[in-house]
Structure formats: structure tokens, C-alpha cells
Amino acid sequence: MNKTSILIDKCKWIITQDDERTVLKNKSIYIEDGIITEISDKINVEAEYVINGENKLCMPGLINLHTHSPMSLFRGYADDMPLMKWLKEKIWPLEQKLTPKLCYLGALLSCLEMIRTGTTFFVDMYWFPIEIAKAIDRTDLKALITIGVLDNFDSSLRDQAINQINKFLSEIKAFSPKIIGGIGTHAPYTCSPELLLKCKEIAENEKIPIQIHIAETRREQAEFEKKYGKREVEYLSDLGFLSNNVLAVHCVWLSKNEIKKMSEYNVKVVHCPISNMKLAVGGVMPLIELLEANVTVGLGTDGPASNNCLDMFQTMKFCALIHKHHRWDPSIVNSQLVLDLATINGAKALRLPNVSGRISVNEPADLVLINLNSANLQPIHSSNTIISHLIYSTSGFNVSDVIIDGKLVLKNGSFMNISLSEVLDEINYELSKLLE
């Protein structure tokens, strides 16, 4: 991929997300070979692209720690249903008919939505992961693709899953370094102990992350405890599965002991508030307790069939609101904390060299610019107002420009190297055949 030089000239506001949470005003940013090389009052250099930052805010690209990108094909297909009924009667039967091409197109649509709404890195879990990688490569996003596996405690399915993992991890190495492979063990109730431990072994040998759904609903935890005599995190701890490369998704129904174990093993947690509310999981993830236990928590949208949107600005707002409402305390989760969850905490959870979640010299250039000449983003009283606006007022569609790995992929709201209309035509044609 050819990287370019970009000058963001006289940017009105820059949200750095550095250790001091510095907010800069009227500064310029110069990017070369994928890296931020200078931030100063005035930069006198020639650049291939010059962006007028006079009425724009620049912030780190958002990090979406959990989604199922091909499921954009199912957006709106089956809504307002209980989780297990939704899965068993609608989603799983349709997934049986998915083809590699459909997964590619669904992932492509999701990638375009994420870029358009300010996401520069995401974590995926689904079938046909190489097709997902092809879609990501076409759009220039950065991603961790975890191959979805389960065996339903069937040894033949287990062997098949392990072979698929090894094949995928070999094939993914042919792609750009911005696309990383990982393992997506579906859940403790769908993966045998043997499969979980084998996945951990492979992940440790390959030095890659593992993603797993944990404690999404109260019924899930209750049935698991009835069957095994212990809760899911306790079970995974005793099994020897937990480690610092595990991304635990949802984690709504956790006990104090489970939070303690997550802290002990340095497990990373992914909070998906909109999906949890839409599927009515009945509880609120214990965010404050996890943070007090020094557990790294980031944010995810979950899949576009259970959200139904991949706009991380929506996810940030809902994150703030649900915890304020649940705890009867409007100060419990402030806007700066939520912004941290979607940027630097996402980077901490991933522990990857090409993702920082901040704007700083010598860091990767993954930047989002927001047009401040919008009715929903005015007035601006101070730098504190800016952070508040990002969480409570901004829509992803306020994003004007997106730079990923030093490459301009969205300019003035338009994709640089891909036609959205052509993608939509192809998707609609393929979907009409599927739904027949």
C-alpha cells in the first residue's frame, strides 16, 4: 500500500488523548509514511493532500472491539425478539445459507459504515474470515479478525474447528500487516474444554488474541452454574483458559469473584451497551466495579443485526447514559472516561504496535476529522464542551475526513477509492437470491 503525505492545516481543535488529555487549539498536523511527524503552530511543507482544518476537530480514530461484520446483511431482518429465539429461529437458520461471497459483501458494507462514522480499527468474529480480510483490505481499515469457532462438545466438530483455525492463521499472513488474525471461541456453553484449551495453546504459540462471549444474559449464567456448579468466569479460570490475551465480550452478569479473577488474569473486557439493551439482557455490565479492579475495558458495537448500527459515537453516548441511569448518578461515567474507553483503552486491550488510540508525534496516523459547522455541535464554550459534544451530540455522520495508517480514505464525506453505490447494487442482487 502506498502511503502519502498529508497536512492538516490550522486545525481548530485537536483531542490528543495523551496522558494529560491535552486539547490543542489552532495547530497543524503533518503526516508522512503513515506516521504523525509534527504537530505545531505552523508547518511549511508540501504535502500530497492538504486538509483545511479551520472549522474542524481532529481526534484519534475510534476502536470498535467487537462486531460480526458480515451480519450487516441481516440488519432489520429480525428485530424485537428475545435473544435465544432471535438466534434459533431467525439468525442461525439464515447463517446456514451464507456463502463466502455474501460474507465478503456484508463485511464490505460494514467496513464502509465504520469508516464513514469514524472507526479506524475493529475486531471481528465470524465465519469465512478470509473473505472478511479481503473486504477490509479493499477499504484500507485496520482490523483483528478472529475466526469464529465452536464444537458443541462434539469431537469431530472440534477437530474440524482446529483445522480451520490453523488454515486461517496461515492464510491471513499473506495480507497486509494492518490485518491481524486471532481466534474467536464463541462461548463457554458452545465450546468444549478441549477446544478452549487447544485454542489457548495456539494463541500463545502464535502470540495472538482470543475473543469470547461471556455472561451475556442472566439465564446463560444460571444454566451454566446449574450444569457445572460454577459461574462462567470461575469455570474458565479453573480450566486455565484465562490470560492477558483474552478479550471477554459482554460480561453483563458478573459476580464480585468473577471480576476479581478477571483482574488477576488481566483479562480485557468489551462493553456492548446498545446490543445488550436491544436484546434485553436484563442487567447492566458492572463497568465501575471492573475499572476499580483495574480491568481494562473498551467498547464495541456488537454485530449490525443486534445493534443495528456500527456508529461508535452512538455506542459512546449509550455507554454514558445507561450507567448514569442505572446508578442514579449523572457523574458516575463522565464524557472523558467514555472517550477513553473508545480510544486509548481499546488500544490497551489490543496491545498491538500499530494501534495507539492517541494523537502524538511518532504515533500511527489513525485520525478522524469532524466538521464543526453543524447545528448539533454548536455552540462551543470551552475545550470541556468539545469532549462533551463528542459523547452526547456527535453523530458519526458529522465525520468529514478519515485517515488510516497515514492514508486518506474519506475526504469531505466521500470514499476515496470505492463506490458505495456499486457495492450496494451487488449486495442487493445477492441478497435477493439468499432470501428466496
N, C-alpha and C positions, 0 to 999 in steps of 0.2 A: 504494500500500500504506500503510495507516495504521500508524504506529509508536506505541509505547506507552512508558509509564514503568515501570521495573522496579527494585525494591530487593532486592538480595541481602544479607540481614541477618546480620551476625556470622559471616561465612564462616570455617570452621575453618582452611583453608589456601588461599592464592592463589598460583598459579605464574604469575608475571608474564611471564617470558621477555623482560624488558627487557635492556638492555646489560650490566647487572651480574648478571643471572639472579637477581633478588631473589625470595625466597619470603616472603610475608607471612602473618601468623597473626592470626586473630580480627579481621579487618577487614570493613567493609561496602562494597558497590559500588552506586552509583546510576547508572542508565541512562535517558537521555531522548533522544527523536528519533534513535534509532539509535546514539548516541554515549555512551561512558563519560564521565560528567561529574564524578564524585567517587569517591575511594577513601579512606576514613578510619575511625577507631575507631568513631564513632557518627554515623549520618546520620538526622536528624529531618525527614523529608519524607513526604508522602503519595505513594503510587505505586499505579498500577492493579494491579500484581502485586507481591506480597511473597513472596520465597522464603526460608525458614528455612535459613540456611547452617551451622547449629550442627554438624552432622556431615557436612559436605560439603567437597569440594575443588573449587576453580574454576580452570580452565585455559583457555588460548586454544583456540578451535576448531581441529581438525586439518585439514590441507590435503592433499588427495589429488591429486597432479599428473598422474595418468594412469589412465584407465579407459575402458571401452566399455560404457556403462551399459545399453543395450538387451539386451546379452548375458546379463543375468540370466535371460532366458528359456531359455538353453542350460545353466544350472547343472546339473552332473551328467549331462548328456546324453551326453557323450563324454569319458571320462577315461582316464588311464593309457595314453596313446598318444604316439608321437613327434610333434614339433611339425608337420612338414610333412604327415605322414599325417593327423594330427588336423585340420589346416586343409583339406586337399584332399578327404578322404573324408567328413568329418562336418560341419565348420563351414561352409565355403563353399557346399556344396550346400543346406544349410538356410537360409543367409542369402539365397539367391536367391528364397526363398519369403516373405521378410519383407514385411509391409505397413506403411504409415505407422502404423496403429493399434497393431500389435504392437510397433513400436519405441517408441511413446509409453508403452505399458503396461510394457514392460521397463525403460525409463528411470525410470518412476514407482516401480516396485518397488525399483530400485537407490537412488533418492533416499531412500526411506523407510528402507532399510537403513543408508545413510550417516548420516542424521540420528540414527537410533536408536543408532548406535555412535560418535557424537561428531565426525563430519566436518561442517564448515560451508562449505567451498569445495572444488570439484573441477573437474578438467579432463577433458573428454570428447573422444573421436574416434569418429565412426560415421556411418552413413547416416541420412537423414531427420532432419537436425539441428533443423529447426523443430519437429518432434514432440517431440524431446528438450527443447527450450526450453519447450514447453507443460507438460511434466511437471515441470520444475524450477520454473516459475512457480507451479504449483499447490502445491508443497511449501515454497516460500519459501527454498530453498537458494540459494547463490551459485555461479556457475559460469562457466568459459570453455568454450564449445562450439566445437570445431574440426571443420569439415565434412571427412569422410574423402574423399580423392581419390587416384586413381591412373589411369594410362593404358596401362600395359603396353606402352609405346613405340608406341602406335597414335595417329596424328594425329587421327583422328575422335573417339576417346575423350578425347583431350586437349582438343579444342575443347569437347566436352560438359562436361568437368570444370570448365573455366574459366567457362563459362556458369553452371554450378551454384554455383560459388563466389560470383560476382557477385550472383546472385539471393539466395543465403543471406545475404550480408553486408548486402544492402539490407533484407531482411525482418526480420532479427534486431534491427534498430534500433527496431522497434515494441515491443519488450519492455522490461521494467524494466532500469534501468542495472546492476542486480546480475547480469544475464546478458549476457555479452560474447561476441562472435563471433571466431573465429580460423580458421586453415587447418590441416588435418591431412594433410600429404603422407605417404602410407603408409610408403614406404621407398625407399632409393636403387635397389633392384633392381626396383621396380614403377613407378617414376616416371621419365619421360624427362628429360634435361637441360632441354629446352624447358619442360616443365611445372614443374619445380623452380624455374627462374629466373622464370617468369611468376608463380608463387605468391609468390616473394620480392618481386617488384615490387609486387604487390597488397598484400602485408603491410606493406611500407614506406610505401606511399601511404596506407593506412588506419591505420597505427600499431597493428598487431595482432600477436599472437604466431603462430608456426608451430610445429607439433609434428611430429616424425618419428621412426619406429623406426630405430635404428642398432645394428648389430653385436650382434644378439641371440644368434646361435649361431656356433660356430667354422666350421661348414660354409658359412654365409652369407658370412662374411668370406673364406674360402678360394676359394669360387666367384667372388665378386666380384673378388678380386685376380687370379684366373686370366683373367677376361674383360677387365678394364680395366687390368691392370698396376699397380694401386694399391689400397690399402685404402679402405673407405667414407668415413671422415672426410677422408682425403687427397684423394679424388675430389671430395667436396663443397667442400673448401677451394679446390682448383684451379678448380672450376666457378664459385666466387664465391657460393655459397649460404649459407655460414655467417655468422651475425651474432649480436648480443646478444639478438635476439628469438626465437631458435630454442630450443625445448625438445627435447632429444635423449633419447629413451626407451630404456632397457635398457643400452646401452653396455657390455656384458659383455666382449666380446673387442676390447679397445683396445690398441694399441701405445703406447710412450712418445711417439713422434712424434705420434700422434693426440691424446693427452692434451695435449701442448704446443700443438697447433693449436686445440683446444677452449678452452684458456686464452687464447690470443692473440685469438680472436674473441669471448670472453666468452659462449660457448655455455652454456646451462643444462642440467644432466643430471638425469634422473629414474630413480631406482633402484627396481626392482620385484622385490625378493628372493624373495617367495613364488612368483610366477609363474615366475621363472627356475628355481627349484628344481623346481617341479611339472612343468614342461616339459623338465626335464633338459638345460639348455643347455650343461652341461659345464664351466662356469667360474664365477668369482665376479667381479662388477664391481670394478674397481680403485678402490674408494672412497677409501682413504687417499692414493693417488697423485693422484687428482683433487683432493682437498681441499688437499694440499700444493702443487698447482699453482694454487691459488686459484680453482678452478672451483666455482661454486655448484651444490650437489647437494641435491635434495629427494626425497621418497618418493612412490610410487604403488602402488596395489594391482594394477594391470592389470585386465582385464575379469573379471567374475564367472563366466566359463566357463573361465578358466585360473588361477583363484586358489584356491578358488571363492567367496571371501568378500571383502566390502568393508570389513571392520573394520580401521581403520588401527592400532589397538592391536596386533593380530596382526602387521601389517607391521613396526611398530617393533621388536617382540620378535625377529622373524626376522632383521631387519637386524642387530641387535646380535649374535645368535648365529652367523650364517653367517660374519661377518668374524672373530670370535674363533676359531671352529673352523678357518677357512681359514688364518689367520696363526699359529696355535698361541700365541695371546697373549690372555688374558682381559681385558687392559686396553686393547687396541687401539681398541675402539669402546665408549666408556662410555655410560651411560644419558642423561646430559645432552646429549651430542653427538647421539644418536638423536632425542631430543625436539626439538632444534634443527632437525633435518632435516625433521621433520613439521610445524613451525610457522613459525619466522622464516625458515628457508631456503626454504620453499615460497613465502612472501611475496616474498622477494628474487628468486626465479626468475620470478614473475609480473609484478612491477613495476607493480602496479595500486593506485590510490589507496584503494580500498575493502577492501583486504586487508593486515593488518599482522602477523598471527601472534603478537601480544603483547597483554597487558592493561595499559593505561595510560590516563590521563585524556586526553581528546580523540581517542582512537582509536576505530575502529568496534567496536561491541559484538557480537563473534562469540565467544561463551563457551560452555563446556561444564562442567556440574557433575557430580561423581561422588559417589555415596553411599559414604561410608567405613565405614558399618556393614555390612560384608561380610566374611565369613570370609577371603576371599582377599586382603584389603587390610589385615589386622591381623597383628601389632602395628605401630605407627608409632614408631620410636625417635627420629627427628630429621627435619629438612627434607630431608636427603640420602636418607633412607629413602623419603620421598614420591616423589622423582624415580625412584628405583629401582623402586618399586611400579608407577609408571605404565608403565614399559617391560616389566618382567618378570612382573608379577602381574595387571595390569588387563585385563579383557575389556571390549569395547565395551558389553556389556550391563550393566556397572556404571554406565553413564551414566544419570543421573536426569533432568536437565533440559538443554535446548539453547536458546540464544538466538542468533538470526542477524539481523544488521543491526538489533539492538535489538528484535526481535520474539520472543516466547516461542513456540517451535514444538513443543517436547516438554516436558511437565510430569509429573514423577513417573513417567517411563517411558511415558507415553501421548501420542499425537499430538494436537495441539490442534485442528486444522482438517481432518482427513482420517480416513476409516475404513479401516484396514488390511484388515479382513475383506471389505469391499466391493471393494477393489482386487484382492484375491486371488481372489475369485469371478469377476471379469471376466477376469483373466489365465488362469485355468484353463479357462474356457469358450473363449477364443480359441485357447489352445494346443492344445486337443483337436482343433480344426479344422486347425491347422497340421500337427500330427504325423500326421494321417490320410494 
